[in-house]
Amino acid sequence: MTLAPTGEPTAKTEQIDGATRLYVIIGDPISAVRSPQFFNALFAEHGINAVLVALHVDADGLDAAWAGLKAMRNLAGVVVTMPHKVRAAALVDALGPAGQIAGAINAARREPDGRWLGDMFDGRGFVDGLRAQGHEIAGRKVHLLGLGGAGTAIAVALAEGGVSGLVLQDVDAARRDRLVDRIATGFPNLAVTPGTAPDPGVDAAINATPLGMKVNDPLPFDPATLPRSTLVVDIITKPEMTPLLERAAATGHRVHAGGHMHRGQALCVARFFGFC
């Protein structure tokens, strides 16, 4: 499958009708998501009678919204973004392998028997995005800040990808320590440790927190404290150049923006939905 580089439709979008398959993305906030552009371009390019729309659902409304979505018989799939990835895992009928490990999902589809299957593609998409830009993770030491649904999936994917060392940081120390233990058990040859800030010995420092989405957010860490050889990564997609990445570029570091992860995981989700 080939998409237009800009994510814009390359063919005329068909008119929505009664046979249109519906897909949604749910999150809070929702204004920064790019899944509608990606998937609707895919549908238009390949003549698929489907549409994906964004729904703003806050944490208090998730259970009711999910029940309503399941009742819509022409709803074929749901993309899940922050802050719902962990809670949504408990709302599906079954979990795929990555969803089971991460305890979170970022996509769910309706199976032929009506049950809902959820799985997590953030980690796989993140690693695919790094490699597509020439950043190999095998044998590297990585510091990961933020262990929510996406961060947890990224941690697992990094371990699977062969990093030599993994330092995990989160505001919730108990959550951090649980994940350290789970990864240490699943990957006994990997040096995985808790941390409080990236140290000069890491090859890559990754922000998987929401810090940077709001104008007045503080930096999750200061790249100026790291060698210029350290790759600075942010998974936030809007703005493309977050304050962290702008600061890192100004201090001479290589940077990797969240759009690369988004494209990687979007392709994984598209395959999960059966489009490629």
N, C-alpha and C positions, 0 to 999 in steps of 0.2 A: 504494500500500500504506500502511495506517495501523497502527502498533503502539501498544499501550497505553503511555502516557507513562512508566510505571514500568518498562517492560520485562517485566512479569509476564504470564503467559498470560491471554488473554481468553476462551479456550474450553477445554473439558476436553481434556487431552492424551490422544491415542489410545494404547492399549497397544502396546508394542513387540512386533513379531512378525518372522517370517522374511522379510517383504518390506520391512522398514524400511531406508531408506537411511541409511548411517552417515556422519557427519562428525566430525572431531576438531580440537582445537586443541592444538598442542604447544609447550612452552616450559619455561624454567627461570629463575626460579620460575614456578609456575603458579597459585598461590592467589589472585592479584589479577585474573585475567582475567575479563572480563564477556561474552565471546562466547557461552558456554552460555546465559545468561539471554536475550540478544538473540535468538539463532537459535531456541531452543526455544519462546520466545514467538511468534515468527513462524510456526513450524511448527504450533503449536497453533491460532493464530488463523485460519490458512488451511487447516486440515485436511490438512496435508502429512504423510505417513507417513515421518518422518525424525527423527533425533536427533543432537545434537552434544554430545560429551563432552570434557573436558579430560584430557590425558595429560602427566604430568611426565616429560620427556625431557631429560637433561643433555647437555652438548656431546659427551662421550665416547661416548654411546649413540645419537647422531643417525643415523649411517649405518645401523646395524643396525635401528633403529626404522623408518626410512624404507623399508628393504627389506621389512620385515614388513608395513608398512601397504600397500605396493603389491601385496602378495600377497593381500590381503583383497578379494575380488571385489565385495563389496557396499559397499566404502568409496568414496564418491563425491567427497569433497573434504577438504582439509586447510587449516586456518588456522594460520599460522606466526607466533609471537611471539618476543621476545628469549630467548636470544641467537642464534637459528637463521636469521634472515632472509637473511643473506649466504650462508652455507654451503648452505642449502636451494636456492638458485638454481642450484647446480651439480648438484642431484640430480633435477631435472625434465627432461623430454625437450625442452621448448620454452619460451621466455619471451615474454610479451606486451611491448608497447612500453615501458611504465614499468619493468618488470622488467629489460629490457635496459639502459636508461639508468642505473638505480639499482644494478644488479648485485646485486639482492636481491629477495626476494618475501615477501609476507605471506599469500598464498593460492595453492592449487594445486587443479586439478580433473582428474578422469579424463575424457578425451575418448572419443567413441564407438568409436574404433579402439584404445582401451586405453592410449594415450600420456597422459602427464601434462603439462598446461600450467600454468605458474606466472606470476603477475604481482604487481605492487606497487600497493597502493591507499592506503597511509598518507598519502602526500603529497596526493593528491586529496581524501581524507577530511578531512585537516587543514584545507585551504583551505575546503572546504565547511562545516566546523564553524565556522570563523572568520566566514565570511560569514553563516551562519545566525544568529549572535549580533550581527550589525551591524558587524563589524570588516572593513572593506575593506582589502585589501593593496596594491592598485594604487597606484603612486606613493609608497609608503612605504619607509623604510629599516629593515631588519630585521637583528638580530644573532641567529644560530642557534648554540647550543652543543650539540655531540654529533652526530657524523656516522657513526653506525652505519647499519644498514639503514633504520630509520625516519627518522633525521635526513637521510640522503642523499636519500630520496624527498621529504621536506619541502622540502629545498633546491631540488630540481628543480621542484617544484610552485610554490614561491614565485617562482622565475624565470619560469615559464610564466604566473603570475598577474599579472605586471607590476610587481613591486617595483622601486623606483628604485635601491636599493642593498642589497647582501647581504654581511654580514660573517660568515665561517665560523670556528668555533673547535672544536678537538678536542684531546684529550690526545695523539693520534697526529699529529704535525705532517706526516708524509709523506702520510698519508691525507687530511688537510685540504688540503694543497697540490695533490694530484692532483684533488680535487673542484673546487677553485678553477679549475684549468686546464680541466677538462671543461666547467664551466658558462660560463666565459669564452669558450670555443670555440663552444658551442652558443647562447650569448646574447651576441653581441658588443657590444650596446648597453647591457648591464647592468654597473654598477660592482660587481664582486665581488672581495672582498679577504679575506686571512686576518686573524684577530684573536685577542686573548688575553683580553679581557673586554669586556662591553657598555660603550659610551661614551655620554655624555649626549645625543649627536646622534641616537640611534636612536628610531624610533617604536614598535618592539616588540622585546622580548627573550624568546627562546624557549629553554626547557630541554628538550632531546631526549636527555638522558643518563638513566641509571637513578638518579641521585642524588635521594633523597627517598623511595625505596621502603623503605629500612631506617631504623629509629628513629634511629640515631646518625650518619646521613649528614650531611656538611657541606652547606651551601647551595651550589648550582652558581655563584651570583653573588649579590651583595647588592643588592636593588632600591633600598635607601636611597641608593645612589650615582647613581640615575637620576631625571630629572624626573618629577613625578607624572603627566604626560601620557603617559608610556611605558606601553604595554600589556605586562603580564608574563604569560607563557604557560608552562604546564607540560603535557607530554603524558602524564605518569603518571596512571593512572586510579584507583589505590587506594593511598593515601587520595585522596579527591576534592579536598580542600584540603590540598595538600602543604605542608611547612614553608616552601618558597619562596613559595607563594601566600598563606599566612598572614602571612608577613613583609611581602609586598607590599601586602596589604590593610591591614595595620597602619600602613604608611607612606603610605597614601592613594592607591595605584595601582589602576587597573583591572586585573582579573585574568581569565584565561580558562583553565578547567580541562581536563584531558585527556579527560573524558567526552564533550565536544563532538566531538573528533577521533574518538573511538571510534565514536560513533554515525554520523558521516559515512563512515568507512571501512567500517563494518559494512554499511551500505546498499550501498556500492560492491561489497563482496564478495558480498552477497546477489544482486545483479544478475549478477555473474560466475558464481555458482552456478546462475543461471537462475530465481530465485524472484520477480523483479520487473523 
